[in-house]
């Protein structure tokens, strides 16, 4: 809730739309709100997030532990996130990287939480893993977005079987 309120303030009230600047401000505001600059803070955890903006065919992306997957011409590229979270106990003066990409017609973008890849299941009860998640995305990316949603939903249910879901699962796909 804190993160959502701060994001609304940054984007809607202050008009900041460049993803890395949004994350820089979000990081600062969350740390202040949760008093994480103080050694005695009880809240040490951080938040992982990815933010994109698309204007015409230009995509800007910045991420805190959450990459962007881009499939173009049947090839998957992983645009890496910064390896630190929003908030949490951390070094001062971290700044997020802004990636700028030019999109082509039929490119497909995916943003996700870590829940899909971290889900335990299969015959041996192990995590699905990011490698397998990316292979799934490549396998289905020519299908309609509706079919992709159904396939991902059915695949994770089949994978986990009778096991509990261990984390939130969010996958956002955008076809250009």
Contact map, one row per residue, 1 for C-alpha under 8 A:
11111000000000000000000000000000000000000000000000000000000000000000000000000000000000000000000000000000000000000000000000000000000000000000000000000000000000000000000000000000
11111100000000000000000000000100100000000000000000000000000000000000000000000000000000000000000000000000000000000000000000000000000000000000000000000000000000000000000000000000
11111110000000000000000001000100000000000000000000000000000000000000000000000000000000000000000000000000000000000000000000000000000000000000000000000000000000000000000000000000
11111111000000000000000000000000000000000000000000000000000000000000000000000000000000000000000000000000000000000000000000000000000000000000000000000000000000000000000000000000
11111111100000000000000000000000000000000000000000000000000000000000000000000000000000000000000000000000000000000000000000000000000000000000000000000000000000000000000000000000
01111111110000000000000001001100000000000000000000000000000000000000000000000000000000000000000000000000000000000000000000000000000000000000000000000000000000000000000000000000
00111111111000000000010001000000000000000000000000000000000000000000000000000000000000000000000000000000000000000000000000000000000000000000000000000000000000000000000000000000
00011111111110000000000000000000000000000000000000000000000000000000000000000000000000000000000000000000000000000000000000000000000000000000000000000000000000000000000000000000
00001111111111000000000000000000000000000000000000000000000000000000000000000000000000000000000000000000000000000000000000000000000000000000000000000000000000000000000000000000
00000111111111110000010011000000000000000000000000000000000000000000000000000000000000000000000000000000000000000000000000000000000000000000000000000000000000000000000000000000
00000011111111111000010000000000000000000000000000000000000000000000000000000000000000000000000000000000000000000000000000000000000000000000000000000000000000000000000000000000
00000001111111110000000000000000000000000000000000000000000000000000000000000000000000000000000000000000000000000000000000000000000000000000000000000000000000000000000000000000
00000001111111100000000000000000000000000000000000000000000000000000000000000000000000000000000000000000000000000000000000000000000000000000000000000000000000000000000000000000
00000000111111110000000000000000000000000000000000000000000000000000000000000000000000000000000000000000000000000000000000000000000000000000000000000000000000000000000000000000
00000000011111111000000000000000000000000000000000000000000000000000000000000000000000000000000000000000000000000000000000000000000000000000000000000000000000000000000000000000
00000000011101111100110000000000000000000000000000000000000000000000000000000000000000000000000000000000000000000000000000000000000000000000000000000000000000000000000000000000
00000000001000111110110000000000000000000000000000001000000000000000000000000000000000000000000000000000000000000000000000000000000000000000000000000000000000000000000000000000
00000000000000011111110000000000000000000000000000001000000100000000000000000000000000000000000001000000000000000000000000000000000000000000000000000000000000000000000000000000
00000000000000001111111000000000000000000000000000111000000111000000000000000000000000000000000001000000000000000000000000000000000000000000000000000000000000000000000000000000
00000000000000000111111100000000000000000000000000000000000011100000000000000000000000000000001111000000000000000000000000000000000000000000000000000000000000000000000000000000
00000000000000011111111110000000000000000000000000000000000000000000000000000000000000000000000100000000000000000000000000000000000000000000000000000000000000000000000000000000
00000010011000011111111111000000000000000000000000000000000000000000000000000000000000000000000000000000000000000000000000000000000000000000000000000000000000000000000000000000
00000000000000000011111111100000000000000000000000000000000001110000000000000000000001000000000100000000000000000000000000000000000000000000000000000000000000000000000000000000
00000000000000000001111111110000000000000000000000000000000000000000000000000000000000000000011100000000000000000000000000000000000000000000000000000000000000000000000000000000
00000000010000000000111111111000000000000000000000000000000000000000000000000000000000000000000000000000000000000000000000000000000000000000000000000000000000000000000000000000
00100110010000000000011111111100000000000000000000000000000000000000000000000000000001000000000000000000000000000000000000000000000000000000000000000000000000000000000000000000
00000000000000000000001111111110000000000000000000000000000000000000000000000000000011100000000000000000000000000000000000000000000000000000000000000000000000000000000000000000
00000000000000000000000111111111000000000000000000000000000000000000000000000000000000100000000000000000000000000000000000000000000000000000000000000000000000000000000000000000
00000100000000000000000011111111100000000000000000000000000000000000000000000000000000000000000000000000000000000000000000000000000000000000000000000000000000000000000000000000
01100100000000000000000001111111110000000000000000000000000000000000000000000000000001100000000000000000000000000000000000000000000000000000000000000000000000000000000000000000
00000000000000000000000000111111111110000000000000000000000000000000000000000000000000110000000000000000000000000000000000000000000000000000000000000000000000000000000000000000
00000000000000000000000000011111111110000000000000000000000000000000000000000000000000000000000000000000000000000000000000000000000000000000000000000000000000000000000000000000
01000000000000000000000000001111111100000000000000000000000000000000000000000000000000000000000000000000000000000000000000000000000000000000000000000000000000000000000000000000
00000000000000000000000000000111111100001010000000000000000000000000000000000000000000000000000000000000000000000000000000000000000000000000000000000000000000000000000000000000
00000000000000000000000000000011111111001000000000000000000000000000000000000000000000000000000000000000000000000000000000000000000000000000000000000000000000000000000000000000
00000000000000000000000000000011111111101111000000000000000000000000000000000000000000111000000000000000000000000000000000000000000000000000000000000000000000000000000000000000
00000000000000000000000000000011001111101000000000000000000000000000000000000000000000001000000000000000000000000000000000000000000000000000000000000000000000000000000000000000
00000000000000000000000000000000001111111000000000000000000000000000000000000000000000000000000000000000000000000000000000000000000000000000000000000000000000000000000000000000
00000000000000000000000000000000000111111000000000000000000000000000000000000000000000000000000000000000000000000000000000000000000000000000000000000000000000000000000000000000
00000000000000000000000000000000000001111100000000000000000000000000000000000000000000000000000000000000000000000000000000000000000000000000000000000000000000000000000000000000
00000000000000000000000000000000011111111111000000000000000000000000000000000000000000000000000000000000000000000000000000000000000000000000000000000000000000000000000000000000
00000000000000000000000000000000000100011111000000000000000000000000000000000000000000000000000000000000000000000000000000000000000000000000000000000000000000000000000000000000
00000000000000000000000000000000010100001111100000000000000000000000000000000000000000010000000000000000000000000000000000000000000000000000000000000000000000000000000000000000
00000000000000000000000000000000000100001111110000000000000000000000000000000000000000111000000000000000000000000000000000000000000000000000000000000000000000000000000000000000
00000000000000000000000000000000000000000011111000000000000000000000000000000000000000111000000000000000000000000000000000000000000000000000000000000000000000000000000000000000
00000000000000000000000000000000000000000001111100000000000000000000000000000000000011111000000000000000000000000000000000000000000000000000000000000000000000000000000000000000
00000000000000000000000000000000000000000000111110000000000000010000000000000000000011110000000000000000000000000000000000000000000000000000000000000000000000000000000000000000
00000000000000000000000000000000000000000000011111000000000000111100000000000000000011000000000000000000000000001000000000000000000000000000000000000000000000000000000000000000
00000000000000000000000000000000000000000000001111100000000000111100000000000000000011000000000000000000000000001000000000000000000000000000000000000000000000000000000000000000
00000000000000000000000000000000000000000000000111110000000011111111000000000000100000000000000000000000000000100000000000000000000000000000000000000000000000000000000000000000
00000000000000000010000000000000000000000000000011111000000011100000000000000000000000000000000000000000000000000000000000000000000000000000000000000000000000000000000000000000
00000000000000000010000000000000000000000000000001111100001111000000000000000000000000000000000000000000000000000000000000000000000000000000000000000000000000000000000000000000
00000000000000001110000000000000000000000000000000111110001110000000000000000000000000000000000000000000000000000000000000000000000000000000000000000000000000000000000000000000
00000000000000000000000000000000000000000000000000011111111100000000000000000000000000000000000000000000000000000000000000000000000000000000000000000000000000000000000000000000
00000000000000000000000000000000000000000000000000001111111000000000000000000000000000000000000000000000000000000000000000000000000000000000000000000000000000000000000000000000
00000000000000000000000000000000000000000000000000000111110000000000000000000000000000000000000000000000000000000000000000000000000000000000000000000000000000000000000000000000
00000000000000000000000000000000000000000000000000000111111000000000000000000000000000000000000000000111000000000000000000000000000000000000000000000000000000000000000000000000
00000000000000000000000000000000000000000000000000000111111100000000000000000000000000000000000000011110000000000000000000000000000000000000000000000000000000000000000000000000
00000000000000000000000000000000000000000000000000011110111110000000000000000000000000000000000000111110000000000000000000000000000000000000000000000000000000000000000000000000
00000000000000000110000000000000000000000000000000011100011111000000000000000000000000000000000001111000000000000000000000000000000000000000000000000000000000000000000000000000
00000000000000000011000000000000000000000000000001111000001111100001000000000000000000000000000001110000000000000000000000000000000000000000000000000000000000000000000000000000
00000000000000000011001000000000000000000000000001110000000111110000000000000000110000000000000111100000000000000000000000000000000000000000000000000000000000000000000000000000
00000000000000000001001000000000000000000000000111100000000011111111000000000001110000000000000110000000000000000000000000000000000000000000000000000000000000000000000000000000
00000000000000000000001000000000000000000000001111000000000001111110000000000000111111000000000100000000000000000000000000000000000000000000000000000000000000000000000000000000
00000000000000000000000000000000000000000000000111000000000000111110000000000000111110000000000000000000000000000000000000000000000000000000000000000000000000000000000000000000
00000000000000000000000000000000000000000000000111000000000000111111000000000001110000000000000000000000000000111100000000000000000000000000000000000000000000000000000000000000
00000000000000000000000000000000000000000000000001000000000000111111100000000111100000000000000000000000000000110000000000000000000000000000000000000000000000000000000000000000
00000000000000000000000000000000000000000000000001000000000010100111110000000111100000000000000000000000000011100000000000000000000000000000000000000000000000000000000000000000
00000000000000000000000000000000000000000000000000000000000000000011111000011110000000000000000000000000000011100000000000000000000000000000000000000000000000000000000000000000
00000000000000000000000000000000000000000000000000000000000000000001111100011110000000000000000000000000001111000000000000000000000000000000000000000000000000000000000000000000
00000000000000000000000000000000000000000000000000000000000000000000111111111000000000000000000000000000001110000000000000000000000000000100100000000000000000000000000000000000
00000000000000000000000000000000000000000000000000000000000000000000011111111000000000000000000000000001011100000000000000000000000000000000000000000000000000000000000000000000
00000000000000000000000000000000000000000000000000000000000000000000001111100000000000000000000000000000001000000000000000000000000000000000000000000000000000000000000000000000
00000000000000000000000000000000000000000000000000000000000000000000001111110000000000000000000000000000000000000000000000000000000000000100000000000000000000000000000000000000
00000000000000000000000000000000000000000000000000000000000000000000001111111000000000000000000000000000000000000000000000000000000000000100000000000000000000000000000000000000
00000000000000000000000000000000000000000000000000000000000000000000111101111100000000000000000000000000000000000000000000000000000001000100000000000000000000000000000000000000
00000000000000000000000000000000000000000000000000000000000000000000111100111110000000000000000000000000000000000000000000000000000000000000000000000000000000000000000000000000
00000000000000000000000000000000000000000000000000000000000000000011110000011111000000000000000000000000000000000000000000000000000000000000000000000000000000000000000000000000
00000000000000000000000000000000000000000000000000000000000000000011110000001111100000000000000000000000000000000000000000000000000000000000000000000000000000000000000000000000
00000000000000000000000000000000000000000000000000000000000000100111000000000111110000000000000000000000000000000000000000000000000000000000000000000000000000000000000000000000
00000000000000000000000000000000000000000000000001000000000001111111000000000011111000000000000010000000000000000000000000000000000000000000000000000000000000000000000000000000
00000000000000000000000000000000000000000000000000000000000001111100000000000001111110000000000110000000000000000000000000000000000000000000000000000000000000000000000000000000
00000000000000000000000000000000000000000000000000000000000000011000000000000000111110000000000000000000000000000000000000000000000000000000000000000000000000000000000000000000
00000000000000000000000000000000000000000000000000000000000000011000000000000000011111000000000000000000000000000000000000000000000000000000000000000000000000000000000000000000
00000000000000000000000000100000000000000000011110000000000000011000000000000000011111110000000000000000000000000000000000000000000000000000000000000000000000000000000000000000
00000000000000000000001001100100000000000000011110000000000000010000000000000000000111110000000000000000000000000000000000000000000000000000000000000000000000000000000000000000
00000000000000000000000000110110000100000001111000000000000000000000000000000000000011111100000000000000000000000000000000000000000000000000000000000000000000000000000000000000
00000000000000000000000000000010000100000011111000000000000000000000000000000000000011111100000000000000000000000000000000000000000000000000000000000000000000000000000000000000
00000000000000000000000000000000000110000001110000000000000000000000000000000000000000111110000000000000000000000000000000000000000000000000000000000000000000000000000000000000
00000000000000000000000000000000000000000000000000000000000000000000000000000000000000111111000000000000000000000000000000000000000000000000000000000000000000000000000000000000
00000000000000000000000000000000000000000000000000000000000000000000000000000000000000001111110000000000000000000000000000000000000000000000000000000000000000000000000000000000
00000000000000000000000000000000000000000000000000000000000000000000000000000000000000000111110000000000000000000000000000000000000000000000000000000000000000000000000000000000
00000000000000000000000000000000000000000000000000000000000000000000000000000000000000000011111000000000000000000000000000000000000000000000000000000000000000000000000000000000
00000000000000000000000100000000000000000000000000000000000000000000000000000000000000000011111100000000000000000000000000000000000000000000000000000000000000000000000000000000
00000000000000000001000100000000000000000000000000000000000000000000000000000000000000000000111110000000000000000000000000000000000000000000000000000000000000000000000000000000
00000000000000000001101100000000000000000000000000000000000001110000000000000000010000000000011111000000000000000000000000000000000000000000000000000000000000000000000000000000
00000000000000000001000000000000000000000000000000000000000001100000000000000000110000000000001111100000000000000000000000000000000000000000000000000000000000000000000000000000
00000000000000000111000000000000000000000000000000000000000111000000000000000000000000000000000111110000000000000000000000000000000000000000000000000000000000000000000000000000
00000000000000000000000000000000000000000000000000000000001111000000000000000000000000000000000011111000000000000000000000000000000000000000000000000000000000000000000000000000
00000000000000000000000000000000000000000000000000000000011110000000000000000000000000000000000001111100000000000000000000000000000000000000000000000000000000000000000000000000
00000000000000000000000000000000000000000000000000000000011100000000000000000000000000000000000000111110000000000000000000000000000000000000000000000000000000000000000000000000
00000000000000000000000000000000000000000000000000000000111000000000000000000000000000000000000000011111000000000000000000000000000000000000000000000000000000000000000000000000
00000000000000000000000000000000000000000000000000000000111000000000000000000000000000000000000000001111101000000000000000000000000000000000000000000000000000000000000000000001
00000000000000000000000000000000000000000000000000000000100000000000000100000000000000000000000000000111111000000000000000000000000000000000000000000000000000000000000000000001
00000000000000000000000000000000000000000000000000000000000000000000000000000000000000000000000000000011111000000000000000000000000000000000000000000000000000000000000000000001
00000000000000000000000000000000000000000000000000000000000000000000000100000000000000000000000000000001111100000000000000000000000000000000000000000000000000000000000000000011
00000000000000000000000000000000000000000000000000000000000000000000011110000000000000000000000000000011111110000000000000000000000000000000000000000000000000000000000000000011
00000000000000000000000000000000000000000000000000000000000000000000011100000000000000000000000000000000011111000000000000000000000000000000100000000000000000000000000000001111
00000000000000000000000000000000000000000000000000000000000000000001111000000000000000000000000000000000001111100000000000000000000000000000000000000000000000000000000000011110
00000000000000000000000000000000000000000000000000000000000000000001110000000000000000000000000000000000000111110000000000000000000000000000000000000000000000000000000000111100
00000000000000000000000000000000000000000000000001000000000000000111100000000000000000000000000000000000000011111000000000000000000000000000000000000000000000000000000000111000
00000000000000000000000000000000000000000000000000000000000000000110000000000000000000000000000000000000000001111101000000000000000000000000000000000000000000000000000011110000
00000000000000000000000000000000000000000000000110000000000000000100000000000000000000000000000000000000000000111111000000000000000000000000000000000000000000000000000111100000
00000000000000000000000000000000000000000000000000000000000000000100000000000000000000000000000000000000000000011111110000000000000000000000000000000000000000000000001110000000
00000000000000000000000000000000000000000000000000000000000000000000000000000000000000000000000000000000000000001111111000000000000000000000000000000000000000000000011111000000
00000000000000000000000000000000000000000000000000000000000000000000000000000000000000000000000000000000000000011111111000000001000010000000000000000000000100000000000011100000
00000000000000000000000000000000000000000000000000000000000000000000000000000000000000000000000000000000000000000111111000000011110110000000000000000000000000000000000000000000
00000000000000000000000000000000000000000000000000000000000000000000000000000000000000000000000000000000000000000111111100000011110000000000000000000000000000000000011000000000
00000000000000000000000000000000000000000000000000000000000000000000000000000000000000000000000000000000000000000011111110000111100000000000000000000000000100010000111000000000
00000000000000000000000000000000000000000000000000000000000000000000000000000000000000000000000000000000000000000000011111001111000000000000000000000000000000110010110000000000
00000000000000000000000000000000000000000000000000000000000000000000000000000000000000000000000000000000000000000000001111111111000000000000000000000000000000111010000000000000
00000000000000000000000000000000000000000000000000000000000000000000000000000000000000000000000000000000000000000000000111111101000000000000000000000000000001111000000000000000
00000000000000000000000000000000000000000000000000000000000000000000000000000000000000000000000000000000000000000000000011111000000000000000000000000000000000000000000000000000
00000000000000000000000000000000000000000000000000000000000000000000000000000000000000000000000000000000000000000000000011111100000000000000000000000000000000000000000000000000
00000000000000000000000000000000000000000000000000000000000000000000000000000000000000000000000000000000000000000000000111111110000000000000000000000000000000000000000000000000
00000000000000000000000000000000000000000000000000000000000000000000000000000000000000000000000000000000000000000000001111011111000000000000000000000000000000000000000000000000
00000000000000000000000000000000000000000000000000000000000000000000000000000000000000000000000000000000000000000000111110001111100000000000000000000000000000000000000000000000
00000000000000000000000000000000000000000000000000000000000000000000000000000000000000000000000000000000000000000001111111000111110110000000000000000000000000100000000000000000
00000000000000000000000000000000000000000000000000000000000000000000000000000000000000000000000000000000000000000000111000000011111110000000000000000000000000000000000000000000
00000000000000000000000000000000000000000000000000000000000000000000000000000000000000000000000000000000000000000000110000000001111111000000000000000000000000000000000000000000
00000000000000000000000000000000000000000000000000000000000000000000000000000000000000000000000000000000000000000000000000000000111111100000000000000000000000000000000000000000
00000000000000000000000000000000000000000000000000000000000000000000000000000000000000000000000000000000000000000000100000000001111111110000000000000000000000000000000000000000
00000000000000000000000000000000000000000000000000000000000000000000000000000000000000000000000000000000000000000001100000000001111111111000000000000000000000000000000000000000
00000000000000000000000000000000000000000000000000000000000000000000000000010000000000000000000000000000000000000000000000000000011111111100000000000000000000000000000000000000
00000000000000000000000000000000000000000000000000000000000000000000000000000000000000000000000000000000000000000000000000000000001111111110000000000000000000000000000000000000
00000000000000000000000000000000000000000000000000000000000000000000000000000000000000000000000000000000000000000000000000000000000111111111000000000001000000000000000000000000
00000000000000000000000000000000000000000000000000000000000000000000000000000000000000000000000000000000000000000000000000000000000011111111100000000000000000000000000000000000
00000000000000000000000000000000000000000000000000000000000000000000001001110000000000000000000000000000000000000000000000000000000001111111100000000000000000000000000000000000
00000000000000000000000000000000000000000000000000000000000000000000000000000000000000000000000000000000000000000000000000000000000000111111110000000000000000000000000000000000
00000000000000000000000000000000000000000000000000000000000000000000000000000000000000000000000000000000000000000000000000000000000000011111111000010010000000000000000000000000
00000000000000000000000000000000000000000000000000000000000000000000001000000000000000000000000000000000000100000000000000000000000000001111111100010000000000000000000000000000
00000000000000000000000000000000000000000000000000000000000000000000000000000000000000000000000000000000000000000000000000000000000000000011111100000000000000000000000000000000
00000000000000000000000000000000000000000000000000000000000000000000000000000000000000000000000000000000000000000000000000000000000000000001111110110000000000000000000000000000
00000000000000000000000000000000000000000000000000000000000000000000000000000000000000000000000000000000000000000000000000000000000000000000111111110000000000000000000000000000
00000000000000000000000000000000000000000000000000000000000000000000000000000000000000000000000000000000000000000000000000000000000000000000001111111000000000000000000000001110
00000000000000000000000000000000000000000000000000000000000000000000000000000000000000000000000000000000000000000000000000000000000000000000000111111100000000000000000000000000
00000000000000000000000000000000000000000000000000000000000000000000000000000000000000000000000000000000000000000000000000000000000000000000001111111110000000000000000000000000
00000000000000000000000000000000000000000000000000000000000000000000000000000000000000000000000000000000000000000000000000000000000000000001101111111111000000000000000000000000
00000000000000000000000000000000000000000000000000000000000000000000000000000000000000000000000000000000000000000000000000000000000000000000000011111111100000000000000000000000
00000000000000000000000000000000000000000000000000000000000000000000000000000000000000000000000000000000000000000000000000000000000000000000000001111111110000000000000000000000
00000000000000000000000000000000000000000000000000000000000000000000000000000000000000000000000000000000000000000000000000000000000000000001000000111111111000000000000000000000
00000000000000000000000000000000000000000000000000000000000000000000000000000000000000000000000000000000000000000000000000000000000000010000000000011111111100000000000000000000
00000000000000000000000000000000000000000000000000000000000000000000000000000000000000000000000000000000000000000000000000000000000000000000000000001111111110000000000000000000
00000000000000000000000000000000000000000000000000000000000000000000000000000000000000000000000000000000000000000000000000000000000000000000000000000111111111000000000000000000
00000000000000000000000000000000000000000000000000000000000000000000000000000000000000000000000000000000000000000000000000000000000000000000000000000011111111100000000000000000
00000000000000000000000000000000000000000000000000000000000000000000000000000000000000000000000000000000000000000001001000000000000000000000000000000001111111110000000000000000
00000000000000000000000000000000000000000000000000000000000000000000000000000000000000000000000000000000000000000000000000000000000000000000000000000000111111111000000000000000
00000000000000000000000000000000000000000000000000000000000000000000000000000000000000000000000000000000000000000000000001000000000000000000000000000000011111111000000000000000
00000000000000000000000000000000000000000000000000000000000000000000000000000000000000000000000000000000000000000000000111000001000000000000000000000000001111111000000000000000
00000000000000000000000000000000000000000000000000000000000000000000000000000000000000000000000000000000000000000000001111000000000000000000000000000000000111111111100000000000
00000000000000000000000000000000000000000000000000000000000000000000000000000000000000000000000000000000000000000000000011000000000000000000000000000000000011111110000000000000
00000000000000000000000000000000000000000000000000000000000000000000000000000000000000000000000000000000000000000000000000000000000000000000000000000000000000011111000000000000
00000000000000000000000000000000000000000000000000000000000000000000000000000000000000000000000000000000000000000000000110000000000000000000000000000000000000011111100000000000
00000000000000000000000000000000000000000000000000000000000000000000000000000000000000000000000000000000000000000000000000000000000000000000000000000000000000010111110000000000
00000000000000000000000000000000000000000000000000000000000000000000000000000000000000000000000000000000000000000000001100000000000000000000000000000000000000010011111100000000
00000000000000000000000000000000000000000000000000000000000000000000000000000000000000000000000000000000000000000010011100000000000000000000000000000000000000000001111100000000
00000000000000000000000000000000000000000000000000000000000000000000000000000000000000000000000000000000000000000110011000000000000000000000000000000000000000000000111110000000
00000000000000000000000000000000000000000000000000000000000000000000000000000000000000000000000000000000000000001110000000000000000000000000000000000000000000000000111111000000
00000000000000000000000000000000000000000000000000000000000000000000000000000000000000000000000000000000000000011111000000000000000000000000000000000000000000000000001111100000
00000000000000000000000000000000000000000000000000000000000000000000000000000000000000000000000000000000000000011011000000000000000000000000000000000000000000000000000111110000
00000000000000000000000000000000000000000000000000000000000000000000000000000000000000000000000000000000000001111001000000000000000000000000000000000000000000000000000011111000
00000000000000000000000000000000000000000000000000000000000000000000000000000000000000000000000000000000000011110000000000000000000000000000000000000000000000000000000001111100
00000000000000000000000000000000000000000000000000000000000000000000000000000000000000000000000000000000000111100000000000000000000000000000000010000000000000000000000000111110
00000000000000000000000000000000000000000000000000000000000000000000000000000000000000000000000000000000000111000000000000000000000000000000000010000000000000000000000000011111
00000000000000000000000000000000000000000000000000000000000000000000000000000000000000000000000000000000011110000000000000000000000000000000000010000000000000000000000000001111
00000000000000000000000000000000000000000000000000000000000000000000000000000000000000000000000000000011111100000000000000000000000000000000000000000000000000000000000000000111
